[in-house]
């Protein structure tokens, strides 16, 4: 199962350059890296990145993240994947730009 993380371009560039990250400021504050499922990621983008255009959508295989990945209740009682370790570049299955269109972010067709 793939899970998804949205990064701002400078956050993504830092991950690529350093090989790992503890996440965005919200992740650092909460003590884990926030991920979303395919069913959750569009709502995550709309709620937390509504007006941001230079974003990167990252997909990771949940099984590869191992025991450090916890499923915890969050928005609306839904279970969200939270990673309790650094995210390493080798954890990333694929990445793509997440542009902002006239009606919201433009996701890859596979997620729509």
N, C-alpha and C positions, 0 to 999 in steps of 0.2 A: 504494500500500500504506500502510495506517495503522499507526503504531507508537504505543506507549503509555507514559506517565509517570504515576507515582503521586506526588501531593504531599500533604503534611500541610496542613490548612486554612491555617495562618499562612503557609506557603511559597507557596501558591496566591494568597492575598490580597496578598502582597508582589509577586508577578508581575503581577497585575492593576493594582495601584497604580503600580508603577514601569515597567511596559511590557516588562520583560525580567528575566531571572534567569540566574545561573550555576549554579543548582540548589540542592539540599539539601546539608547538611554532607558527606555521603558523596561527592557529586558534586564539591564543592570540593576535598576531600582527594584524589580520584582524577584530577582535572584534566579531566573531561568529564562530561556529563550522561547518566546511565543511562536507557535506554529498554528496552522489551520489545516483542516481537511479540505478536499475539493469542494465539498458542500458549504464550507464556512468561509473560504478565502475571499469570495466576492463581497460578502458582507463586511469582512475585516477591512478590505480596501476602502469601501464606501464610508465606514465609520471612522477609521483612523488615518486615512490618507486621501480624503475626499478631493482636496485641491492640489495634490502633489503630482507632478508629471514625470519626474526623472527617477522612476522606480525600477527595481529589478525583482522579478518573481523567481524564486529558487525552489526547486523540488528536491526532496530527500526521501530515500526509502526508509520508512519507519523501522523496519526490522534491523537495518544496518546501524541504527542509533543505539540499539541495545537497551539495557536496563536503566540507562540514564533518561530515557523517554518515559514520561508519566502522563497518563490521561486523567485530567482533572476537570471538575465542573467549573464552568465559567458562565459567559453570557447566556442567559435564558436557561441555565441548567445543563446546556450541552457540554459534552466532554471535549476538551481541547488538548492537543498534544503540547507538552511543555518539556523542553530539554534542559536537564540539570547538569550540563557540562558544556565546554566550549564546542562550538560548531566548527568542524575542520573542513577545509576545501575538498578533501577527498570524500566527505559525507554527501556532497552535492551531486545529484544525479544529472540535473540540467538546470540552466538558467536562461531567462529571456527578459527583454525589456518589457515593462508594463506601462505602455503609454496611456495618457489621459485623453479621452475623446470628448466630444460634445455632451454625451450623456453619462460619462463615467469611464472607468478604466477599461481598456480593451484587452481581454484575456485570450489566451490561446484557445482555439476552437475545441480542443480536447477537454477543456474544463467547462465549457458552456453547455 
